[in-house]
């Protein structure tokens, strides 16, 4: 794997290999960080975030550091981007400094693909591009579910919320489909793309009862007001009532349903405040898996997988 641009480019064996090593790294991370071998010793990893991030940026930086890489953080607001330098020229300049990996987040869908195409040597990792893909998020979600259920085939995933602007939804649908799983989708009609079936194998729920009936994991998504130029939901109160998860909605359900959220969570909008860190929530597990999966992603940039 030279770059990580999107889940759509990965084979099942590449995904399986990333998850397998991710699980090993997760064990080491939780038990004894000093047992992690410095497989990226001598490599330089640049963390280049043109959009805000807590989880993705910090976990990639921790992942690269634990593997022995030198980590450099790019701050756009004190860079020559402020003097009008383009993203491509910025990366060409950084490539000339012999940086090995650039982890990039941008609001521009397709930017990581264009940079990977136009640069010669540097390896590009997409840390989220606009509403297009967030591959490392889908991989960490898959690892979290695989650890919980033992096998992704046992997961019945429903994604609820702002599907239209969500790179997380796209990448998760693509990944689950590769393993033969359909994904249930539910959200305000204004936030479910009319052509959602073109992304992959999805079932669209008409109400929350259908979601509860189908799912053993419900992934709630944040309303991404930063990508919306008009109001797509009447009010946050109404959003919580119809699309938010609460203990009340799960009360009549006999099976166990776990909740996930890529974060950051709008408390009492997508997820009732008392559920965010409850025993039904995998939200912090996702964060822990995030460091492990990103270590595995960085490792796989320099080491090929079987059959790839
Ligand atoms: N899930 C996610 O991408 O979170 P951050 O924006 O904090 O990186």
py3Dmol code that shows the C-alpha trace and the ligand (Angstrom):
import py3Dmol

protein = """\
ATOM      1  CA  UNK A   1       0.000   0.000   0.000  1.00  0.00           C
ATOM      2  CA  UNK A   2       1.791   3.177  -1.153  1.00  0.00           C
ATOM      3  CA  UNK A   3      -0.911   5.642  -0.052  1.00  0.00           C
ATOM      4  CA  UNK A   4      -4.148   5.456   1.924  1.00  0.00           C
ATOM      5  CA  UNK A   5      -6.640   7.538  -0.025  1.00  0.00           C
ATOM      6  CA  UNK A   6      -9.929   5.706   0.460  1.00  0.00           C
ATOM      7  CA  UNK A   7     -11.491   2.423   1.546  1.00  0.00           C
ATOM      8  CA  UNK A   8     -12.617   1.911  -2.033  1.00  0.00           C
ATOM      9  CA  UNK A   9      -8.972   1.346  -3.084  1.00  0.00           C
ATOM     10  CA  UNK A  10      -8.255  -1.337  -0.466  1.00  0.00           C
ATOM     11  CA  UNK A  11      -8.604  -5.067  -1.027  1.00  0.00           C
ATOM     12  CA  UNK A  12     -10.193  -7.294   1.599  1.00  0.00           C
ATOM     13  CA  UNK A  13      -6.765  -8.800   2.337  1.00  0.00           C
ATOM     14  CA  UNK A  14      -5.252  -5.342   2.877  1.00  0.00           C
ATOM     15  CA  UNK A  15      -8.083  -4.360   5.253  1.00  0.00           C
ATOM     16  CA  UNK A  16      -7.812  -7.687   7.103  1.00  0.00           C
ATOM     17  CA  UNK A  17      -4.059  -7.269   7.451  1.00  0.00           C
ATOM     18  CA  UNK A  18      -4.433  -3.700   8.797  1.00  0.00           C
ATOM     19  CA  UNK A  19      -7.045  -4.885  11.323  1.00  0.00           C
ATOM     20  CA  UNK A  20      -5.002  -7.913  12.368  1.00  0.00           C
ATOM     21  CA  UNK A  21      -1.888  -5.854  13.099  1.00  0.00           C
ATOM     22  CA  UNK A  22      -4.081  -3.110  14.608  1.00  0.00           C
ATOM     23  CA  UNK A  23      -5.371  -5.640  17.136  1.00  0.00           C
ATOM     24  CA  UNK A  24      -1.811  -6.630  18.087  1.00  0.00           C
ATOM     25  CA  UNK A  25      -0.790  -2.971  18.458  1.00  0.00           C
ATOM     26  CA  UNK A  26      -3.897  -2.327  20.577  1.00  0.00           C
ATOM     27  CA  UNK A  27      -2.891  -5.075  23.013  1.00  0.00           C
ATOM     28  CA  UNK A  28       0.620  -3.636  23.298  1.00  0.00           C
ATOM     29  CA  UNK A  29      -0.725  -0.111  23.676  1.00  0.00           C
ATOM     30  CA  UNK A  30      -2.930  -1.148  26.591  1.00  0.00           C
ATOM     31  CA  UNK A  31      -0.458  -3.512  28.275  1.00  0.00           C
ATOM     32  CA  UNK A  32       3.098  -2.295  27.611  1.00  0.00           C
ATOM     33  CA  UNK A  33       3.915   0.515  25.195  1.00  0.00           C
ATOM     34  CA  UNK A  34       7.640  -0.186  25.609  1.00  0.00           C
ATOM     35  CA  UNK A  35       7.168  -3.554  23.821  1.00  0.00           C
ATOM     36  CA  UNK A  36       6.281  -1.777  20.538  1.00  0.00           C
ATOM     37  CA  UNK A  37       9.116  -2.101  18.039  1.00  0.00           C
ATOM     38  CA  UNK A  38      10.324   1.071  16.348  1.00  0.00           C
ATOM     39  CA  UNK A  39       9.362  -0.003  12.821  1.00  0.00           C
ATOM     40  CA  UNK A  40       9.303   3.586  11.512  1.00  0.00           C
ATOM     41  CA  UNK A  41      12.707   4.508  12.905  1.00  0.00           C
ATOM     42  CA  UNK A  42      14.338   6.992  10.495  1.00  0.00           C
ATOM     43  CA  UNK A  43      11.041   7.992   8.842  1.00  0.00           C
ATOM     44  CA  UNK A  44       9.585  11.498   9.020  1.00  0.00           C
ATOM     45  CA  UNK A  45       5.804  11.859   9.306  1.00  0.00           C
ATOM     46  CA  UNK A  46       4.165  15.221   8.697  1.00  0.00           C
ATOM     47  CA  UNK A  47       0.795  15.953  10.246  1.00  0.00           C
ATOM     48  CA  UNK A  48      -0.894  18.432   7.935  1.00  0.00           C
ATOM     49  CA  UNK A  49      -4.382  19.434   9.023  1.00  0.00           C
ATOM     50  CA  UNK A  50      -6.163  22.148   7.059  1.00  0.00           C
ATOM     51  CA  UNK A  51      -9.316  21.468   9.155  1.00  0.00           C
ATOM     52  CA  UNK A  52      -9.702  21.153  12.935  1.00  0.00           C
ATOM     53  CA  UNK A  53      -9.228  17.718  14.522  1.00  0.00           C
ATOM     54  CA  UNK A  54      -8.563  16.237  17.942  1.00  0.00           C
ATOM     55  CA  UNK A  55      -8.829  12.452  17.573  1.00  0.00           C
ATOM     56  CA  UNK A  56      -7.365  11.901  14.123  1.00  0.00           C
ATOM     57  CA  UNK A  57      -4.487  14.344  14.388  1.00  0.00           C
ATOM     58  CA  UNK A  58      -3.365  13.388  17.883  1.00  0.00           C
ATOM     59  CA  UNK A  59      -3.762   9.648  17.346  1.00  0.00           C
ATOM     60  CA  UNK A  60      -1.739   9.734  14.101  1.00  0.00           C
ATOM     61  CA  UNK A  61       0.951  11.726  15.899  1.00  0.00           C
ATOM     62  CA  UNK A  62       1.000   9.286  18.853  1.00  0.00           C
ATOM     63  CA  UNK A  63       0.991   6.331  16.437  1.00  0.00           C
ATOM     64  CA  UNK A  64       3.961   7.662  14.460  1.00  0.00           C
ATOM     65  CA  UNK A  65       5.883   8.547  17.654  1.00  0.00           C
ATOM     66  CA  UNK A  66       5.329   5.101  19.186  1.00  0.00           C
ATOM     67  CA  UNK A  67       6.722   3.536  15.996  1.00  0.00           C
ATOM     68  CA  UNK A  68       9.857   5.641  16.306  1.00  0.00           C
ATOM     69  CA  UNK A  69       9.189   8.145  13.496  1.00  0.00           C
ATOM     70  CA  UNK A  70      10.049  11.825  13.722  1.00  0.00           C
ATOM     71  CA  UNK A  71       6.729  13.707  13.792  1.00  0.00           C
ATOM     72  CA  UNK A  72       6.394  17.225  12.444  1.00  0.00           C
ATOM     73  CA  UNK A  73       3.265  19.263  12.872  1.00  0.00           C
ATOM     74  CA  UNK A  74       2.231  21.705  10.150  1.00  0.00           C
ATOM     75  CA  UNK A  75       0.307  24.797  11.287  1.00  0.00           C
ATOM     76  CA  UNK A  76      -1.502  26.351   8.368  1.00  0.00           C
ATOM     77  CA  UNK A  77      -2.058  29.711  10.032  1.00  0.00           C
ATOM     78  CA  UNK A  78       1.698  30.322  10.435  1.00  0.00           C
ATOM     79  CA  UNK A  79       2.667  28.750   7.088  1.00  0.00           C
ATOM     80  CA  UNK A  80       3.219  30.252   3.644  1.00  0.00           C
ATOM     81  CA  UNK A  81      -0.306  29.111   2.690  1.00  0.00           C
ATOM     82  CA  UNK A  82      -1.196  32.462   4.307  1.00  0.00           C
ATOM     83  CA  UNK A  83       0.943  34.169   1.603  1.00  0.00           C
ATOM     84  CA  UNK A  84      -0.984  32.386  -1.132  1.00  0.00           C
ATOM     85  CA  UNK A  85       1.141  29.251  -1.612  1.00  0.00           C
ATOM     86  CA  UNK A  86      -0.999  26.433  -3.008  1.00  0.00           C
ATOM     87  CA  UNK A  87      -1.533  23.069  -1.269  1.00  0.00           C
ATOM     88  CA  UNK A  88       0.392  21.310  -4.058  1.00  0.00           C
ATOM     89  CA  UNK A  89       3.377  23.689  -3.841  1.00  0.00           C
ATOM     90  CA  UNK A  90       3.328  23.332  -0.049  1.00  0.00           C
ATOM     91  CA  UNK A  91       3.562  19.543  -0.425  1.00  0.00           C
ATOM     92  CA  UNK A  92       6.230  19.748  -3.176  1.00  0.00           C
ATOM     93  CA  UNK A  93       8.304  21.894  -0.790  1.00  0.00           C
ATOM     94  CA  UNK A  94       7.794  19.473   2.080  1.00  0.00           C
ATOM     95  CA  UNK A  95       8.619  16.505  -0.164  1.00  0.00           C
ATOM     96  CA  UNK A  96      11.928  18.188  -1.022  1.00  0.00           C
ATOM     97  CA  UNK A  97      12.716  18.124   2.722  1.00  0.00           C
ATOM     98  CA  UNK A  98      12.690  14.312   2.429  1.00  0.00           C
ATOM     99  CA  UNK A  99       9.526  13.827   4.464  1.00  0.00           C
ATOM    100  CA  UNK A 100       8.250  10.245   4.057  1.00  0.00           C
ATOM    101  CA  UNK A 101       4.535  10.495   4.930  1.00  0.00           C
ATOM    102  CA  UNK A 102       2.021  13.340   4.905  1.00  0.00           C
ATOM    103  CA  UNK A 103      -1.168  12.764   6.889  1.00  0.00           C
ATOM    104  CA  UNK A 104      -3.629  15.230   5.396  1.00  0.00           C
ATOM    105  CA  UNK A 105      -7.039  16.501   6.427  1.00  0.00           C
ATOM    106  CA  UNK A 106      -8.796  18.961   4.159  1.00  0.00           C
ATOM    107  CA  UNK A 107     -12.278  20.267   3.425  1.00  0.00           C
ATOM    108  CA  UNK A 108     -11.561  19.684  -0.283  1.00  0.00           C
ATOM    109  CA  UNK A 109     -12.924  16.301  -1.443  1.00  0.00           C
ATOM    110  CA  UNK A 110     -10.313  14.596  -3.628  1.00  0.00           C
ATOM    111  CA  UNK A 111      -7.298  16.636  -2.460  1.00  0.00           C
ATOM    112  CA  UNK A 112      -5.369  13.590  -1.097  1.00  0.00           C
ATOM    113  CA  UNK A 113      -5.936  11.783  -4.410  1.00  0.00           C
ATOM    114  CA  UNK A 114      -4.656  14.763  -6.437  1.00  0.00           C
ATOM    115  CA  UNK A 115      -1.599  15.162  -4.207  1.00  0.00           C
ATOM    116  CA  UNK A 116      -0.784  11.438  -4.404  1.00  0.00           C
ATOM    117  CA  UNK A 117      -1.062  11.674  -8.205  1.00  0.00           C
ATOM    118  CA  UNK A 118       1.100  14.787  -8.553  1.00  0.00           C
ATOM    119  CA  UNK A 119       3.849  14.056  -6.006  1.00  0.00           C
ATOM    120  CA  UNK A 120       6.688  11.643  -6.641  1.00  0.00           C
ATOM    121  CA  UNK A 121       7.886  10.086  -3.442  1.00  0.00           C
ATOM    122  CA  UNK A 122       5.959  11.161  -0.367  1.00  0.00           C
ATOM    123  CA  UNK A 123       3.231   8.785   0.860  1.00  0.00           C
ATOM    124  CA  UNK A 124      -0.184  10.360   1.391  1.00  0.00           C
ATOM    125  CA  UNK A 125      -2.625   9.323   4.113  1.00  0.00           C
ATOM    126  CA  UNK A 126      -6.120  10.749   3.864  1.00  0.00           C
ATOM    127  CA  UNK A 127      -7.216  11.881   7.335  1.00  0.00           C
ATOM    128  CA  UNK A 128     -10.609  13.027   6.002  1.00  0.00           C
ATOM    129  CA  UNK A 129     -11.338  14.933   2.781  1.00  0.00           C
ATOM    130  CA  UNK A 130     -14.515  16.993   2.676  1.00  0.00           C
ATOM    131  CA  UNK A 131     -17.615  14.790   2.482  1.00  0.00           C
ATOM    132  CA  UNK A 132     -15.717  12.134   0.522  1.00  0.00           C
ATOM    133  CA  UNK A 133     -13.817   9.564   2.649  1.00  0.00           C
ATOM    134  CA  UNK A 134     -12.315   9.090   6.118  1.00  0.00           C
ATOM    135  CA  UNK A 135     -10.614   5.716   5.673  1.00  0.00           C
ATOM    136  CA  UNK A 136      -8.708   5.526   8.967  1.00  0.00           C
ATOM    137  CA  UNK A 137     -11.982   6.207  10.833  1.00  0.00           C
ATOM    138  CA  UNK A 138     -13.747   3.312   9.079  1.00  0.00           C
ATOM    139  CA  UNK A 139     -10.764   1.049   9.821  1.00  0.00           C
ATOM    140  CA  UNK A 140     -10.760   1.963  13.522  1.00  0.00           C
ATOM    141  CA  UNK A 141     -14.541   1.484  13.643  1.00  0.00           C
ATOM    142  CA  UNK A 142     -14.127  -1.933  12.032  1.00  0.00           C
ATOM    143  CA  UNK A 143     -11.417  -2.891  14.545  1.00  0.00           C
ATOM    144  CA  UNK A 144     -13.639  -1.781  17.442  1.00  0.00           C
ATOM    145  CA  UNK A 145     -16.573  -3.870  16.144  1.00  0.00           C
ATOM    146  CA  UNK A 146     -14.371  -6.856  15.278  1.00  0.00           C
ATOM    147  CA  UNK A 147     -12.956  -6.945  18.819  1.00  0.00           C
ATOM    148  CA  UNK A 148     -16.461  -6.693  20.309  1.00  0.00           C
ATOM    149  CA  UNK A 149     -18.176  -9.266  18.067  1.00  0.00           C
ATOM    150  CA  UNK A 150     -15.244 -11.512  17.102  1.00  0.00           C
ATOM    151  CA  UNK A 151     -16.195 -11.307  13.423  1.00  0.00           C
ATOM    152  CA  UNK A 152     -17.406  -8.376  11.290  1.00  0.00           C
ATOM    153  CA  UNK A 153     -19.990 -10.714   9.719  1.00  0.00           C
ATOM    154  CA  UNK A 154     -21.872 -10.707  13.055  1.00  0.00           C
ATOM    155  CA  UNK A 155     -22.251  -6.912  12.987  1.00  0.00           C
ATOM    156  CA  UNK A 156     -25.578  -5.401  11.981  1.00  0.00           C
ATOM    157  CA  UNK A 157     -24.632  -1.751  11.646  1.00  0.00           C
ATOM    158  CA  UNK A 158     -27.071   1.136  11.388  1.00  0.00           C
ATOM    159  CA  UNK A 159     -25.728   4.633  10.711  1.00  0.00           C
ATOM    160  CA  UNK A 160     -27.999   7.415  11.929  1.00  0.00           C
ATOM    161  CA  UNK A 161     -27.814  11.139  11.303  1.00  0.00           C
ATOM    162  CA  UNK A 162     -26.210  13.428   8.756  1.00  0.00           C
ATOM    163  CA  UNK A 163     -25.373  10.973   5.979  1.00  0.00           C
ATOM    164  CA  UNK A 164     -25.264  13.593   3.215  1.00  0.00           C
ATOM    165  CA  UNK A 165     -22.146  15.400   4.454  1.00  0.00           C
ATOM    166  CA  UNK A 166     -20.532  12.400   6.122  1.00  0.00           C
ATOM    167  CA  UNK A 167     -17.218  10.977   4.932  1.00  0.00           C
ATOM    168  CA  UNK A 168     -17.442   8.604   7.916  1.00  0.00           C
ATOM    169  CA  UNK A 169     -20.706   7.101   6.604  1.00  0.00           C
ATOM    170  CA  UNK A 170     -19.267   6.634   3.102  1.00  0.00           C
ATOM    171  CA  UNK A 171     -16.090   4.923   4.280  1.00  0.00           C
ATOM    172  CA  UNK A 172     -17.987   2.694   6.722  1.00  0.00           C
ATOM    173  CA  UNK A 173     -20.514   1.631   4.070  1.00  0.00           C
ATOM    174  CA  UNK A 174     -17.708   0.805   1.627  1.00  0.00           C
ATOM    175  CA  UNK A 175     -15.809  -1.193   4.246  1.00  0.00           C
ATOM    176  CA  UNK A 176     -18.799  -3.150   5.563  1.00  0.00           C
ATOM    177  CA  UNK A 177     -19.943  -3.902   2.002  1.00  0.00           C
ATOM    178  CA  UNK A 178     -16.495  -5.343   1.184  1.00  0.00           C
ATOM    179  CA  UNK A 179     -17.094  -7.898   3.952  1.00  0.00           C
ATOM    180  CA  UNK A 180     -20.565  -8.697   2.588  1.00  0.00           C
ATOM    181  CA  UNK A 181     -22.513  -6.653   5.158  1.00  0.00           C
ATOM    182  CA  UNK A 182     -25.346  -4.347   4.248  1.00  0.00           C
ATOM    183  CA  UNK A 183     -25.678  -1.150   6.318  1.00  0.00           C
ATOM    184  CA  UNK A 184     -28.913   0.430   7.510  1.00  0.00           C
ATOM    185  CA  UNK A 185     -29.179   4.192   7.069  1.00  0.00           C
ATOM    186  CA  UNK A 186     -31.529   6.533   8.905  1.00  0.00           C
ATOM    187  CA  UNK A 187     -31.645  10.313   9.042  1.00  0.00           C
ATOM    188  CA  UNK A 188     -33.676  13.401   8.237  1.00  0.00           C
ATOM    189  CA  UNK A 189     -34.758  13.094   4.578  1.00  0.00           C
ATOM    190  CA  UNK A 190     -32.831  16.322   3.897  1.00  0.00           C
ATOM    191  CA  UNK A 191     -29.627  14.633   5.108  1.00  0.00           C
ATOM    192  CA  UNK A 192     -29.934  11.280   3.315  1.00  0.00           C
ATOM    193  CA  UNK A 193     -28.580  11.596  -0.250  1.00  0.00           C
ATOM    194  CA  UNK A 194     -31.145  10.707  -2.928  1.00  0.00           C
ATOM    195  CA  UNK A 195     -28.541   8.501  -4.615  1.00  0.00           C
ATOM    196  CA  UNK A 196     -27.333   6.757  -1.453  1.00  0.00           C
ATOM    197  CA  UNK A 197     -27.820   3.312  -3.072  1.00  0.00           C
ATOM    198  CA  UNK A 198     -25.049   4.252  -5.535  1.00  0.00           C
ATOM    199  CA  UNK A 199     -22.518   4.312  -2.675  1.00  0.00           C
ATOM    200  CA  UNK A 200     -23.235   0.695  -1.881  1.00  0.00           C
ATOM    201  CA  UNK A 201     -25.523  -1.888  -0.366  1.00  0.00           C
ATOM    202  CA  UNK A 202     -27.684   0.059   2.106  1.00  0.00           C
ATOM    203  CA  UNK A 203     -31.180  -0.303   3.490  1.00  0.00           C
ATOM    204  CA  UNK A 204     -32.995   2.941   4.329  1.00  0.00           C
ATOM    205  CA  UNK A 205     -35.025   2.895   7.547  1.00  0.00           C
ATOM    206  CA  UNK A 206     -38.278   4.820   7.756  1.00  0.00           C
ATOM    207  CA  UNK A 207     -38.215   5.258  11.533  1.00  0.00           C
ATOM    208  CA  UNK A 208     -36.098   4.569  14.641  1.00  0.00           C
ATOM    209  CA  UNK A 209     -38.073   1.393  15.457  1.00  0.00           C
ATOM    210  CA  UNK A 210     -36.742  -0.177  12.247  1.00  0.00           C
ATOM    211  CA  UNK A 211     -33.199   0.773  13.301  1.00  0.00           C
ATOM    212  CA  UNK A 212     -33.653  -0.854  16.726  1.00  0.00           C
ATOM    213  CA  UNK A 213     -35.190  -3.946  15.170  1.00  0.00           C
ATOM    214  CA  UNK A 214     -32.277  -4.353  12.703  1.00  0.00           C
ATOM    215  CA  UNK A 215     -29.125  -3.220  14.490  1.00  0.00           C
ATOM    216  CA  UNK A 216     -26.741  -4.540  17.094  1.00  0.00           C
ATOM    217  CA  UNK A 217     -24.587  -1.420  16.594  1.00  0.00           C
ATOM    218  CA  UNK A 218     -25.959   2.075  16.034  1.00  0.00           C
ATOM    219  CA  UNK A 219     -23.417   4.619  14.836  1.00  0.00           C
ATOM    220  CA  UNK A 220     -24.635   8.157  15.469  1.00  0.00           C
ATOM    221  CA  UNK A 221     -23.237  10.969  13.343  1.00  0.00           C
ATOM    222  CA  UNK A 222     -22.763  14.618  14.158  1.00  0.00           C
ATOM    223  CA  UNK A 223     -24.719  17.256  12.277  1.00  0.00           C
ATOM    224  CA  UNK A 224     -21.899  18.930  10.355  1.00  0.00           C
ATOM    225  CA  UNK A 225     -23.025  22.535  10.435  1.00  0.00           C
ATOM    226  CA  UNK A 226     -19.604  23.600   9.090  1.00  0.00           C
ATOM    227  CA  UNK A 227     -20.438  21.925   5.746  1.00  0.00           C
ATOM    228  CA  UNK A 228     -24.064  23.104   5.543  1.00  0.00           C
ATOM    229  CA  UNK A 229     -25.001  26.450   4.075  1.00  0.00           C
ATOM    230  CA  UNK A 230     -28.634  26.196   5.166  1.00  0.00           C
ATOM    231  CA  UNK A 231     -30.588  24.527   7.948  1.00  0.00           C
ATOM    232  CA  UNK A 232     -31.309  20.854   7.252  1.00  0.00           C
ATOM    233  CA  UNK A 233     -33.169  20.099  10.505  1.00  0.00           C
ATOM    234  CA  UNK A 234     -35.934  22.113  12.151  1.00  0.00           C
ATOM    235  CA  UNK A 235     -34.308  22.291  15.623  1.00  0.00           C
ATOM    236  CA  UNK A 236     -31.909  20.360  17.870  1.00  0.00           C
ATOM    237  CA  UNK A 237     -34.889  19.427  20.115  1.00  0.00           C
ATOM    238  CA  UNK A 238     -36.670  17.851  17.172  1.00  0.00           C
ATOM    239  CA  UNK A 239     -33.430  16.176  16.033  1.00  0.00           C
ATOM    240  CA  UNK A 240     -32.989  14.532  19.454  1.00  0.00           C
ATOM    241  CA  UNK A 241     -36.629  13.382  19.441  1.00  0.00           C
ATOM    242  CA  UNK A 242     -36.508  11.675  16.032  1.00  0.00           C
ATOM    243  CA  UNK A 243     -32.862  10.823  15.332  1.00  0.00           C
ATOM    244  CA  UNK A 244     -31.011  11.037  18.657  1.00  0.00           C
ATOM    245  CA  UNK A 245     -30.336   7.976  20.828  1.00  0.00           C
ATOM    246  CA  UNK A 246     -31.761   7.898  24.368  1.00  0.00           C
ATOM    247  CA  UNK A 247     -32.171   5.160  27.003  1.00  0.00           C
ATOM    248  CA  UNK A 248     -35.941   5.541  26.520  1.00  0.00           C
ATOM    249  CA  UNK A 249     -35.733   4.498  22.870  1.00  0.00           C
ATOM    250  CA  UNK A 250     -33.830   1.321  23.811  1.00  0.00           C
ATOM    251  CA  UNK A 251     -35.937   0.446  26.886  1.00  0.00           C
ATOM    252  CA  UNK A 252     -38.379  -1.881  25.132  1.00  0.00           C
ATOM    253  CA  UNK A 253     -35.583  -3.680  23.256  1.00  0.00           C
ATOM    254  CA  UNK A 254     -34.599  -7.122  24.594  1.00  0.00           C
ATOM    255  CA  UNK A 255     -31.288  -7.548  22.686  1.00  0.00           C
ATOM    256  CA  UNK A 256     -28.074  -5.629  23.412  1.00  0.00           C
ATOM    257  CA  UNK A 257     -27.446  -2.644  21.143  1.00  0.00           C
ATOM    258  CA  UNK A 258     -24.113  -0.844  21.329  1.00  0.00           C
ATOM    259  CA  UNK A 259     -23.594   2.741  20.277  1.00  0.00           C
ATOM    260  CA  UNK A 260     -20.697   4.313  18.408  1.00  0.00           C
ATOM    261  CA  UNK A 261     -19.903   7.876  17.372  1.00  0.00           C
ATOM    262  CA  UNK A 262     -16.809   9.148  15.522  1.00  0.00           C
ATOM    263  CA  UNK A 263     -16.856  12.291  17.693  1.00  0.00           C
ATOM    264  CA  UNK A 264     -16.982  15.025  18.576  1.00  0.00           C
ATOM    265  CA  UNK A 265     -20.437  14.367  20.082  1.00  0.00           C
ATOM    266  CA  UNK A 266     -23.117  17.015  20.372  1.00  0.00           C
ATOM    267  CA  UNK A 267     -24.401  15.863  23.767  1.00  0.00           C
ATOM    268  CA  UNK A 268     -28.191  15.632  24.039  1.00  0.00           C
ATOM    269  CA  UNK A 269     -28.537  16.011  20.284  1.00  0.00           C
ATOM    270  CA  UNK A 270     -27.225  12.796  18.643  1.00  0.00           C
ATOM    271  CA  UNK A 271     -26.570  11.014  21.963  1.00  0.00           C
ATOM    272  CA  UNK A 272     -28.256  11.557  25.349  1.00  0.00           C
ATOM    273  CA  UNK A 273     -25.637  12.885  27.735  1.00  0.00           C
ATOM    274  CA  UNK A 274     -25.956   9.922  30.144  1.00  0.00           C
ATOM    275  CA  UNK A 275     -25.258   7.449  27.316  1.00  0.00           C
ATOM    276  CA  UNK A 276     -22.048   8.988  25.960  1.00  0.00           C
ATOM    277  CA  UNK A 277     -19.749   6.980  28.269  1.00  0.00           C
ATOM    278  CA  UNK A 278     -22.277   4.361  29.437  1.00  0.00           C
ATOM    279  CA  UNK A 279     -21.677   0.596  29.296  1.00  0.00           C
ATOM    280  CA  UNK A 280     -23.555   0.580  25.960  1.00  0.00           C
ATOM    281  CA  UNK A 281     -21.095   3.026  24.442  1.00  0.00           C
ATOM    282  CA  UNK A 282     -17.987   2.107  22.423  1.00  0.00           C
ATOM    283  CA  UNK A 283     -17.015   5.749  21.894  1.00  0.00           C
ATOM    284  CA  UNK A 284     -13.808   5.671  23.980  1.00  0.00           C
ATOM    285  CA  UNK A 285     -12.997   2.197  22.631  1.00  0.00           C
ATOM    286  CA  UNK A 286     -13.068   3.748  19.166  1.00  0.00           C
ATOM    287  CA  UNK A 287     -10.539   6.350  20.287  1.00  0.00           C
ATOM    288  CA  UNK A 288      -8.180   3.673  21.666  1.00  0.00           C
ATOM    289  CA  UNK A 289      -8.552   1.614  18.478  1.00  0.00           C
ATOM    290  CA  UNK A 290      -7.750   4.804  16.551  1.00  0.00           C
ATOM    291  CA  UNK A 291      -4.144   4.913  17.782  1.00  0.00           C
ATOM    292  CA  UNK A 292      -3.649   1.178  17.125  1.00  0.00           C
ATOM    293  CA  UNK A 293      -5.164   1.214  13.626  1.00  0.00           C
ATOM    294  CA  UNK A 294      -3.156   4.285  12.658  1.00  0.00           C
ATOM    295  CA  UNK A 295       0.029   2.540  13.801  1.00  0.00           C
ATOM    296  CA  UNK A 296      -0.949  -0.366  11.575  1.00  0.00           C
ATOM    297  CA  UNK A 297      -1.714   1.976   8.639  1.00  0.00           C
ATOM    298  CA  UNK A 298       1.701   3.649   8.960  1.00  0.00           C
ATOM    299  CA  UNK A 299       3.394   0.244   9.193  1.00  0.00           C
ATOM    300  CA  UNK A 300       1.594  -0.981   6.058  1.00  0.00           C
ATOM    301  CA  UNK A 301       2.818   2.021   4.018  1.00  0.00           C
ATOM    302  CA  UNK A 302       6.320   0.566   4.212  1.00  0.00           C
ATOM    303  CA  UNK A 303       5.570  -3.167   4.401  1.00  0.00           C
ATOM    304  CA  UNK A 304       3.403  -4.962   1.879  1.00  0.00           C
ATOM    305  CA  UNK A 305       0.518  -7.233   2.842  1.00  0.00           C
ATOM    306  CA  UNK A 306       0.078 -10.792   1.625  1.00  0.00           C
ATOM    307  CA  UNK A 307      -1.593 -10.864  -1.848  1.00  0.00           C
ATOM    308  CA  UNK A 308      -1.235  -7.113  -2.413  1.00  0.00           C
TER     309      UNK A 308
END
"""
ligand_1 = """\
8
LIG
N -13.580 11.374 14.206
C -12.814 12.425 13.860
O -12.388 12.556 12.708
O -12.592 13.289 14.897
P -11.608 14.555 14.844
O -12.267 15.561 13.926
O -11.497 15.018 16.263
O -10.317 14.092 14.254
"""
view = py3Dmol.view(width=600, height=400)
view.addModel(protein, "pdb")
view.setStyle({"model": 0}, {"cartoon": {"style": "trace"}})
view.addModel(ligand_1, "xyz")
view.setStyle({"model": 1}, {"stick": {}})
view.zoomTo()
view.show()
